[in-house]
């Protein structure tokens, strides 16, 4: 399992059988939880992504239990993500475990995980969607937009996007019933160039603060 560093929370792992195989959830429990934030990873990495780790470290102190979800293909050690339909099947199979604490569940993820959250949110009864680095289009192919997945998610949504994300800069996003926060200079993984004057730590502070404030507004 990928390590997850947190300051005050001891992670606990849970395996879940789904229609797409065995998934794994790493729980970072809030002492007095009021929400669960479920976060799926992207197609090119796992729960070690800097934004997922930062949220897992920051949010439990604010009453939000974070569930870092590893899709079955990742648990099985495969290198390539399966088709979107299979990702959705895996996510739906994990949902009962996410809802088991009896709290509202915010569906979220980064990149491909954000798309999964958007596609399935309404059907699963998610309280809201958090889309990190939403891949609005393939790099260099703005005509191949995936905006409908976000616009049709059917629940409150927050997009957190890097200012230099080749999969879609904040200014490229269409108007809609959602919020969007920009991490200046950030790429698809929220990495920022040294010449920008913005440190990686500050970039993650911008991200975690925007998510914390948005989640507070949901309750």
N, C-alpha and C positions, 0 to 999 in steps of 0.2 A: 504494500500500500504506500502511496506517496506520502511523505511526511507533511504534517500541517503544524506550523509553529503558532502558538498562541501564548499570550502572557499569563492569563489567569484561568483558562478553561482547559480541562482535561478531555481530549477527544475520546469518543466511544464509537466503535464501528458496528454496523449492522448489515448483514447480507439479506437480500430480498430476491425471491424468485419471481421472474417476470416472463411474459410470453416471448421475450427476446433473449432470455438467458438470465444468469445470476448477476444482479447489480449489487452495489455496495454504497451505503450511506455512512459518512463520517459526521457524527453529531457534535456540535459545539453548543452545549446547553446553556441558556441564560439562567441565572439564579432564580429569577421571578419572571418567567416568560409570558408575553402577551401575544406574540406572533411567532410563526415559523417562516424563515426564508429559505427556500430550497434553491440551490444553485447547481446547475449542470455545467459541465466543461465544454470546451470546443472540440472541433474535429481533429485538431493538431496537437492536443495536449490534455492534461488531466487536471485534477484539483490542486495541483501545485502552482497554478497560474497566480501571478502577483495580485490581481484584483480579487480573486476568490479568497486567497489567504488573508488579504488585508481586511476584507469584510468579516471573515470568520474570527479574526482577532478583535475587531472593534465592536461588533454589534451585540454580543451577549451582555455587555455592561449596560446596554440600553433596552433590555427586556426582549431581545430578539434571539431566539435559538436559530442557529444556522445549520442547515443540513447540506453538506457537500456531497453531491450525487455523482457516482461513477457509473456510467452506462455499461451494460453487459459486455460490449465489444472491448471496452478498456479493461475491465476486470479480467477478461479472458486473455489479455496480452496481445490482442490484434493491433496492427499498425494503422489500418484504415477504417474510418467510420463507415457504417452501413448506410443504406438509403434512408431518407427522412422518415418514411413510413415505419421502418424498424426502430428508429430512434424514438418516435412517438409511442410505439408499442412498449418499449422499455420504460419510458417516463410514466406512462399510464399505469404500468404494473408496480411502479415504485410508490405511486401516490397514496395508497392506503397506509403505508408505513409513515409517510410524511404527515398525514392527517390524524394518525393515531393519538397524538397528545391532546386532541380535542381543541386545538387553537386554529385561528384563521391561518391559512397558508398562502404566502406570496410565492408565485412561481418565478424563477429567474434562471439566468445562465449567461454565459459569455459566448458570443459568436454563434456557432451552430446550436449551442444550448439555449441561447436566447430565442432562436427561431422555434425550437421545440416548445419552449414555454409559451410563446405567442400562439402557436397553432392549437395548443391543447387547453389553454387556460379556462376558457368559458365552459367547455365540456366537463372539466374536472371540478369546477366550482372554486377556482383560485380567487383569492381576495384581490390580487393585483399581479402585475408582471414587472419584473426588473430585467431590462435588456442591456447587457454590457457588451459594448463593441458589436452592436447589431450589424450583420453583414448585409447592408442595404443592396449591394450589387457586387459581382465579382470585380476585382481590380481592373480598371480600364474598360469596363463594360457597363456603364451607367444605364444603358437601355434594358438591361436584364434585371430590372428592379424587383425587389422582394418586399416592397413597401406594404403590399396588401396584408402580409402576415402580421405586421405590426398594427396597421390601421384597423384590421378586423379582429383583433384579439378579444374585444368585447368587455374588457375590464380596465380599471385605472392602470396606467403604465408610466414608467420612467425609463428613458434611454440615457445611458452614460456613454459618451462617444469621444474618442481621441480626436483632437483638432486636425491631425494629419493621417487619419485612418484611410488607407487606400480602398477599403471596402465601403466607404461612404463617410464623407466629412459632415459635420453637423449641419452646415448650410445646405447640403443636398437633400436633407430630409423634408418630405412634404408636410404641409400643415395637417394637424390632426388633433384628436383628443388625447394627448399625452404630453408629458414633460420631457425636456431634453437638457442635459447638462454636458458641457464641454470640458474635457481635460486638455488644457492648452498644449499644443505640440505633440500630444500623445499619438502613437501609432496604434495598430490593431491590438497590441498587447499592452498598451498604455506605457510603453517605454518612451522616454523623452530624451532628445539629444542634449549633450552637455552644453553645447553652444546656446541653447535656449535660455539658460539661466534658471530653469526650473528643475529641481532635484526630483528623483524618483519618489523620495519620501513625501515631498510636497504634492506630487501628482496623486499619490494614494490618499493623502489627507483630503484633497478636493473631492475625490471619488467617495470616500467613506462618509464625509460630512454631508454630501448631497443625498446619499442613500439614507443616512440616519434621519435627516430632516424630513425626507419624503415619507419614510415609514412612520414617523411620529404623526404626520398629518393624516395617515390612514385610520388612526384609532381615536 
